[in-house]
Amino acid sequence: MSIFLDSDLPTETLARARSGAVDAQEAIYRAYQRPVRTLARRLVPSMAAAEDLAQDVFVEVLTKLDQYDGRGAFAGWVRSITVNKCLMHLRSPWQRARRWLDSASEGVSVEWPEQRSAFATGDTVDLERALARLGDTARAVVWLHDVEGYTHAEIGQLLGGTASFSKSQLARAHVRLRELLEADGVKATCMPISNSY
């Protein structure tokens, strides 16, 4: 299930935000800041970069409110901006070079949010650690498909590939997650919630 709420933003709030009402813009920020940050943190391994990207998302959302045509849920529009910003960041030549340098260094670990909810179980923490150990593309495919509910065709298009590319990335990521979780002593199956294609 997506971390974004399926409820629409009240039309009045959107209209007031478009006209520059600061309280309406603040209402948009407050309504979506948690899902935007959560999604950015799950797609981008660096917490600092994820926070920067979340702020960039809100700058784009608030400056491009007139481009939202109301055909879909406002939350979906914000989610698509978040996903696009994160994937652009991960595909940038600077990020690829940085990841190559990091992988050449011994003992470099991926940053991952350490804040845990009161409801987080040991299995949740183990899964988050395992997700953090996946490559950028694999982690993005797992999160977009298994949590956000994107289809393989949508993920393939977002990543500049095909539905088959997304399917193979997901299958390999599930195998790797299973290996990582079993190595940590957790016996769990890694299966998608649905088989949407």
C-alpha positions as protocol buffer text, in pm:
chain_id: "A"
residue {
  index: 1
  type: MET
  ca { x: 0 y: 0 z: 0 }
}
residue {
  index: 2
  type: SER
  ca { x: 129 y: 342 z: -94 }
}
residue {
  index: 3
  type: ILE
  ca { x: 259 y: 569 z: 179 }
}
residue {
  index: 4
  type: PHE
  ca { x: 64 y: 850 z: 16 }
}
residue {
  index: 5
  type: LEU
  ca { x: -290 y: 909 z: 131 }
}
residue {
  index: 6
  type: ASP
  ca { x: -556 y: 845 z: -130 }
}
residue {
  index: 7
  type: SER
  ca { x: -768 y: 1136 z: -11 }
}
residue {
  index: 8
  type: ASP
  ca { x: -779 y: 1440 z: -234 }
}
residue {
  index: 9
  type: LEU
  ca { x: -672 y: 1783 z: -123 }
}
residue {
  index: 10
  type: PRO
  ca { x: -975 y: 2007 z: -67 }
}
residue {
  index: 11
  type: THR
  ca { x: -1042 y: 2213 z: -381 }
}
residue {
  index: 12
  type: GLU
  ca { x: -1059 y: 2531 z: -176 }
}
residue {
  index: 13
  type: THR
  ca { x: -713 y: 2472 z: -27 }
}
residue {
  index: 14
  type: LEU
  ca { x: -566 y: 2410 z: -370 }
}
residue {
  index: 15
  type: ALA
  ca { x: -728 y: 2724 z: -514 }
}
residue {
  index: 16
  type: ARG
  ca { x: -603 y: 2936 z: -225 }
}
residue {
  index: 17
  type: ALA
  ca { x: -252 y: 2788 z: -253 }
}
residue {
  index: 18
  type: ARG
  ca { x: -247 y: 2869 z: -625 }
}
residue {
  index: 19
  type: SER
  ca { x: -334 y: 3229 z: -545 }
}
residue {
  index: 20
  type: GLY
  ca { x: -38 y: 3249 z: -305 }
}
residue {
  index: 21
  type: ALA
  ca { x: -211 y: 3203 z: 31 }
}
residue {
  index: 22
  type: VAL
  ca { x: 72 y: 3102 z: 264 }
}
residue {
  index: 23
  type: ASP
  ca { x: -155 y: 2911 z: 505 }
}
residue {
  index: 24
  type: ALA
  ca { x: -291 y: 2699 z: 218 }
}
residue {
  index: 25
  type: GLN
  ca { x: 62 y: 2627 z: 94 }
}
residue {
  index: 26
  type: GLU
  ca { x: 158 y: 2533 z: 448 }
}
residue {
  index: 27
  type: ALA
  ca { x: -142 y: 2297 z: 461 }
}
residue {
  index: 28
  type: ILE
  ca { x: -14 y: 2122 z: 148 }
}
residue {
  index: 29
  type: TYR
  ca { x: 331 y: 2091 z: 301 }
}
residue {
  index: 30
  type: ARG
  ca { x: 197 y: 1955 z: 630 }
}
residue {
  index: 31
  type: ALA
  ca { x: -32 y: 1706 z: 455 }
}
residue {
  index: 32
  type: TYR
  ca { x: 240 y: 1559 z: 232 }
}
residue {
  index: 33
  type: GLN
  ca { x: 573 y: 1619 z: 405 }
}
residue {
  index: 34
  type: ARG
  ca { x: 583 y: 1281 z: 579 }
}
residue {
  index: 35
  type: PRO
  ca { x: 504 y: 1065 z: 272 }
}
residue {
  index: 36
  type: VAL
  ca { x: 740 y: 1271 z: 52 }
}
residue {
  index: 37
  type: ARG
  ca { x: 1024 y: 1234 z: 302 }
}
residue {
  index: 38
  type: THR
  ca { x: 956 y: 866 z: 357 }
}
residue {
  index: 39
  type: LEU
  ca { x: 952 y: 789 z: -15 }
}
residue {
  index: 40
  type: ALA
  ca { x: 1269 y: 993 z: -75 }
}
residue {
  index: 41
  type: ARG
  ca { x: 1447 y: 814 z: 212 }
}
residue {
  index: 42
  type: ARG
  ca { x: 1349 y: 474 z: 75 }
}
residue {
  index: 43
  type: LEU
  ca { x: 1465 y: 549 z: -280 }
}
residue {
  index: 44
  type: VAL
  ca { x: 1784 y: 744 z: -202 }
}
residue {
  index: 45
  type: PRO
  ca { x: 2041 y: 585 z: 31 }
}
residue {
  index: 46
  type: SER
  ca { x: 2184 y: 912 z: 165 }
}
residue {
  index: 47
  type: MET
  ca { x: 1961 y: 1065 z: 432 }
}
residue {
  index: 48
  type: ALA
  ca { x: 2098 y: 1415 z: 365 }
}
residue {
  index: 49
  type: ALA
  ca { x: 2033 y: 1382 z: -10 }
}
residue {
  index: 50
  type: ALA
  ca { x: 1683 y: 1248 z: 57 }
}
residue {
  index: 51
  type: GLU
  ca { x: 1603 y: 1549 z: 277 }
}
residue {
  index: 52
  type: ASP
  ca { x: 1734 y: 1786 z: 9 }
}
residue {
  index: 53
  type: LEU
  ca { x: 1524 y: 1609 z: -253 }
}
residue {
  index: 54
  type: ALA
  ca { x: 1214 y: 1630 z: -34 }
}
residue {
  index: 55
  type: GLN
  ca { x: 1260 y: 2006 z: -10 }
}
residue {
  index: 56
  type: ASP
  ca { x: 1310 y: 2024 z: -387 }
}
residue {
  index: 57
  type: VAL
  ca { x: 984 y: 1834 z: -432 }
}
residue {
  index: 58
  type: PHE
  ca { x: 792 y: 2093 z: -232 }
}
residue {
  index: 59
  type: VAL
  ca { x: 953 y: 2380 z: -419 }
}
residue {
  index: 60
  type: GLU
  ca { x: 838 y: 2218 z: -745 }
}
residue {
  index: 61
  type: VAL
  ca { x: 492 y: 2132 z: -612 }
}
residue {
  index: 62
  type: LEU
  ca { x: 427 y: 2484 z: -485 }
}
residue {
  index: 63
  type: THR
  ca { x: 569 y: 2659 z: -791 }
}
residue {
  index: 64
  type: LYS
  ca { x: 385 y: 2434 z: -1038 }
}
residue {
  index: 65
  type: LEU
  ca { x: 43 y: 2415 z: -872 }
}
residue {
  index: 66
  type: ASP
  ca { x: -111 y: 2567 z: -1185 }
}
residue {
  index: 67
  type: GLN
  ca { x: 9 y: 2259 z: -1380 }
}
residue {
  index: 68
  type: TYR
  ca { x: -199 y: 2020 z: -1169 }
}
residue {
  index: 69
  type: ASP
  ca { x: -508 y: 1968 z: -1387 }
}
residue {
  index: 70
  type: GLY
  ca { x: -718 y: 1775 z: -1137 }
}
residue {
  index: 71
  type: ARG
  ca { x: -751 y: 1460 z: -1352 }
}
residue {
  index: 72
  type: GLY
  ca { x: -602 y: 1238 z: -1083 }
}
residue {
  index: 73
  type: ALA
  ca { x: -556 y: 1254 z: -709 }
}
residue {
  index: 74
  type: PHE
  ca { x: -339 y: 1541 z: -591 }
}
residue {
  index: 75
  type: ALA
  ca { x: -145 y: 1293 z: -375 }
}
residue {
  index: 76
  type: GLY
  ca { x: -62 y: 1094 z: -689 }
}
residue {
  index: 77
  type: TRP
  ca { x: 67 y: 1408 z: -858 }
}
residue {
  index: 78
  type: VAL
  ca { x: 291 y: 1485 z: -558 }
}
residue {
  index: 79
  type: ARG
  ca { x: 406 y: 1122 z: -548 }
}
residue {
  index: 80
  type: SER
  ca { x: 501 y: 1128 z: -918 }
}
residue {
  index: 81
  type: ILE
  ca { x: 707 y: 1445 z: -866 }
}
residue {
  index: 82
  type: THR
  ca { x: 883 y: 1278 z: -571 }
}
residue {
  index: 83
  type: VAL
  ca { x: 962 y: 961 z: -765 }
}
residue {
  index: 84
  type: ASN
  ca { x: 1089 y: 1157 z: -1066 }
}
residue {
  index: 85
  type: LYS
  ca { x: 1314 y: 1380 z: -852 }
}
residue {
  index: 86
  type: CYS
  ca { x: 1463 y: 1078 z: -672 }
}
residue {
  index: 87
  type: LEU
  ca { x: 1522 y: 878 z: -989 }
}
residue {
  index: 88
  type: MET
  ca { x: 1681 y: 1179 z: -1162 }
}
residue {
  index: 89
  type: HIS
  ca { x: 1913 y: 1212 z: -863 }
}
residue {
  index: 90
  type: LEU
  ca { x: 2008 y: 843 z: -873 }
}
residue {
  index: 91
  type: ARG
  ca { x: 2075 y: 857 z: -1250 }
}
residue {
  index: 92
  type: SER
  ca { x: 2289 y: 1169 z: -1240 }
}
residue {
  index: 93
  type: PRO
  ca { x: 2652 y: 1121 z: -1352 }
}
residue {
  index: 94
  type: TRP
  ca { x: 2772 y: 1274 z: -1024 }
}
residue {
  index: 95
  type: GLN
  ca { x: 2583 y: 1016 z: -819 }
}
residue {
  index: 96
  type: ARG
  ca { x: 2706 y: 727 z: -1033 }
}
residue {
  index: 97
  type: ALA
  ca { x: 3066 y: 845 z: -991 }
}
residue {
  index: 98
  type: ARG
  ca { x: 3016 y: 887 z: -617 }
}
residue {
  index: 99
  type: ARG
  ca { x: 2872 y: 535 z: -582 }
}
residue {
  index: 100
  type: TRP
  ca { x: 3166 y: 395 z: -777 }
}
residue {
  index: 101
  type: LEU
  ca { x: 3410 y: 573 z: -545 }
}
residue {
  index: 102
  type: ASP
  ca { x: 3219 y: 457 z: -237 }
}
residue {
  index: 103
  type: SER
  ca { x: 3219 y: 97 z: -358 }
}
residue {
  index: 104
  type: ALA
  ca { x: 3595 y: 115 z: -410 }
}
residue {
  index: 105
  type: SER
  ca { x: 3638 y: 214 z: -45 }
}
residue {
  index: 106
  type: GLU
  ca { x: 3641 y: -55 z: 221 }
}
residue {
  index: 107
  type: GLY
  ca { x: 3390 y: -33 z: 505 }
}
residue {
  index: 108
  type: VAL
  ca { x: 3170 y: 238 z: 358 }
}
residue {
  index: 109
  type: SER
  ca { x: 2815 y: 183 z: 469 }
}
residue {
  index: 110
  type: VAL
  ca { x: 2494 y: 318 z: 326 }
}
residue {
  index: 111
  type: GLU
  ca { x: 2315 y: 577 z: 538 }
}
residue {
  index: 112
  type: TRP
  ca { x: 1966 y: 477 z: 645 }
}
residue {
  index: 113
  type: PRO
  ca { x: 1721 y: 659 z: 869 }
}
residue {
  index: 114
  type: GLU
  ca { x: 1766 y: 547 z: 1227 }
}
residue {
  index: 115
  type: GLN
  ca { x: 1436 y: 685 z: 1350 }
}
residue {
  index: 116
  type: ARG
  ca { x: 1204 y: 397 z: 1420 }
}
residue {
  index: 117
  type: SER
  ca { x: 839 y: 418 z: 1506 }
}
residue {
  index: 118
  type: ALA
  ca { x: 711 y: 279 z: 1831 }
}
residue {
  index: 119
  type: PHE
  ca { x: 544 y: 5 z: 1624 }
}
residue {
  index: 120
  type: ALA
  ca { x: 858 y: -108 z: 1441 }
}
residue {
  index: 121
  type: THR
  ca { x: 939 y: -472 z: 1506 }
}
residue {
  index: 122
  type: GLY
  ca { x: 1273 y: -643 z: 1483 }
}
residue {
  index: 123
  type: ASP
  ca { x: 1168 y: -784 z: 1146 }
}
residue {
  index: 124
  type: THR
  ca { x: 1092 y: -433 z: 1019 }
}
residue {
  index: 125
  type: VAL
  ca { x: 1437 y: -311 z: 1120 }
}
residue {
  index: 126
  type: ASP
  ca { x: 1597 y: -618 z: 956 }
}
residue {
  index: 127
  type: LEU
  ca { x: 1404 y: -556 z: 634 }
}
residue {
  index: 128
  type: GLU
  ca { x: 1506 y: -190 z: 628 }
}
residue {
  index: 129
  type: ARG
  ca { x: 1871 y: -287 z: 675 }
}
residue {
  index: 130
  type: ALA
  ca { x: 1841 y: -544 z: 396 }
}
residue {
  index: 131
  type: LEU
  ca { x: 1678 y: -287 z: 166 }
}
residue {
  index: 132
  type: ALA
  ca { x: 1961 y: -46 z: 240 }
}
residue {
  index: 133
  type: ARG
  ca { x: 2210 y: -307 z: 118 }
}
residue {
  index: 134
  type: LEU
  ca { x: 2045 y: -338 z: -224 }
}
residue {
  index: 135
  type: GLY
  ca { x: 2168 y: -136 z: -519 }
}
residue {
  index: 136
  type: ASP
  ca { x: 1985 y: 183 z: -609 }
}
residue {
  index: 137
  type: THR
  ca { x: 1789 y: 36 z: -899 }
}
residue {
  index: 138
  type: ALA
  ca { x: 1690 y: -281 z: -713 }
}
residue {
  index: 139
  type: ARG
  ca { x: 1579 y: -85 z: -406 }
}
residue {
  index: 140
  type: ALA
  ca { x: 1376 y: 155 z: -621 }
}
residue {
  index: 141
  type: VAL
  ca { x: 1204 y: -130 z: -808 }
}
residue {
  index: 142
  type: VAL
  ca { x: 1119 y: -314 z: -485 }
}
residue {
  index: 143
  type: TRP
  ca { x: 979 y: -3 z: -320 }
}
residue {
  index: 144
  type: LEU
  ca { x: 788 y: 124 z: -624 }
}
residue {
  index: 145
  type: HIS
  ca { x: 635 y: -216 z: -703 }
}
residue {
  index: 146
  type: ASP
  ca { x: 580 y: -378 z: -365 }
}
residue {
  index: 147
  type: VAL
  ca { x: 491 y: -69 z: -161 }
}
residue {
  index: 148
  type: GLU
  ca { x: 379 y: 208 z: -395 }
}
residue {
  index: 149
  type: GLY
  ca { x: 191 y: -26 z: -629 }
}
residue {
  index: 150
  type: TYR
  ca { x: 351 y: 78 z: -957 }
}
residue {
  index: 151
  type: THR
  ca { x: 316 y: -174 z: -1241 }
}
residue {
  index: 152
  type: HIS
  ca { x: 620 y: -322 z: -1411 }
}
residue {
  index: 153
  type: ALA
  ca { x: 539 y: -123 z: -1724 }
}
residue {
  index: 154
  type: GLU
  ca { x: 534 y: 203 z: -1524 }
}
residue {
  index: 155
  type: ILE
  ca { x: 860 y: 119 z: -1345 }
}
residue {
  index: 156
  type: GLY
  ca { x: 1026 y: 20 z: -1670 }
}
residue {
  index: 157
  type: GLN
  ca { x: 924 y: 350 z: -1825 }
}
residue {
  index: 158
  type: LEU
  ca { x: 1046 y: 549 z: -1522 }
}
residue {
  index: 159
  type: LEU
  ca { x: 1383 y: 373 z: -1534 }
}
residue {
  index: 160
  type: GLY
  ca { x: 1421 y: 401 z: -1911 }
}
residue {
  index: 161
  type: GLY
  ca { x: 1371 y: 29 z: -1963 }
}
residue {
  index: 162
  type: THR
  ca { x: 1094 y: -219 z: -2024 }
}
residue {
  index: 163
  type: ALA
  ca { x: 846 y: -410 z: -1809 }
}
residue {
  index: 164
  type: SER
  ca { x: 1076 y: -713 z: -1844 }
}
residue {
  index: 165
  type: PHE
  ca { x: 1364 y: -511 z: -1702 }
}
residue {
  index: 166
  type: SER
  ca { x: 1152 y: -423 z: -1399 }
}
residue {
  index: 167
  type: LYS
  ca { x: 1040 y: -784 z: -1352 }
}
residue {
  index: 168
  type: SER
  ca { x: 1394 y: -920 z: -1364 }
}
residue {
  index: 169
  type: GLN
  ca { x: 1520 y: -650 z: -1126 }
}
residue {
  index: 170
  type: LEU
  ca { x: 1240 y: -732 z: -882 }
}
residue {
  index: 171
  type: ALA
  ca { x: 1301 y: -1107 z: -899 }
}
residue {
  index: 172
  type: ARG
  ca { x: 1674 y: -1063 z: -837 }
}
residue {
  index: 173
  type: ALA
  ca { x: 1608 y: -813 z: -556 }
}
residue {
  index: 174
  type: HIS
  ca { x: 1370 y: -1056 z: -384 }
}
residue {
  index: 175
  type: VAL
  ca { x: 1634 y: -1330 z: -402 }
}
residue {
  index: 176
  type: ARG
  ca { x: 1897 y: -1093 z: -259 }
}
residue {
  index: 177
  type: LEU
  ca { x: 1661 y: -975 z: 17 }
}
residue {
  index: 178
  type: ARG
  ca { x: 1585 y: -1335 z: 108 }
}
residue {
  index: 179
  type: GLU
  ca { x: 1960 y: -1409 z: 130 }
}
residue {
  index: 180
  type: LEU
  ca { x: 2024 y: -1101 z: 343 }
}
residue {
  index: 181
  type: LEU
  ca { x: 1735 y: -1173 z: 578 }
}
residue {
  index: 182
  type: GLU
  ca { x: 1831 y: -1539 z: 619 }
}
residue {
  index: 183
  type: ALA
  ca { x: 2192 y: -1438 z: 687 }
}
residue {
  index: 184
  type: ASP
  ca { x: 2058 y: -1217 z: 968 }
}
residue {
  index: 185
  type: GLY
  ca { x: 1861 y: -1510 z: 1111 }
}
residue {
  index: 186
  type: VAL
  ca { x: 1520 y: -1406 z: 980 }
}
residue {
  index: 187
  type: LYS
  ca { x: 1328 y: -1671 z: 790 }
}
residue {
  index: 188
  type: ALA
  ca { x: 1085 y: -1488 z: 566 }
}
residue {
  index: 189
  type: THR
  ca { x: 951 y: -1513 z: 217 }
}
residue {
  index: 190
  type: CYS
  ca { x: 999 y: -1215 z: -10 }
}
residue {
  index: 191
  type: MET
  ca { x: 694 y: -1209 z: -229 }
}
residue {
  index: 192
  type: PRO
  ca { x: 515 y: -911 z: -380 }
}
residue {
  index: 193
  type: ILE
  ca { x: 173 y: -826 z: -241 }
}
residue {
  index: 194
  type: SER
  ca { x: 23 y: -857 z: -586 }
}
residue {
  index: 195
  type: ASN
  ca { x: 132 y: -975 z: -927 }
}
residue {
  index: 196
  type: SER
  ca { x: 29 y: -663 z: -1118 }
}
residue {
  index: 197
  type: TYR
  ca { x: 168 y: -632 z: -1467 }
}
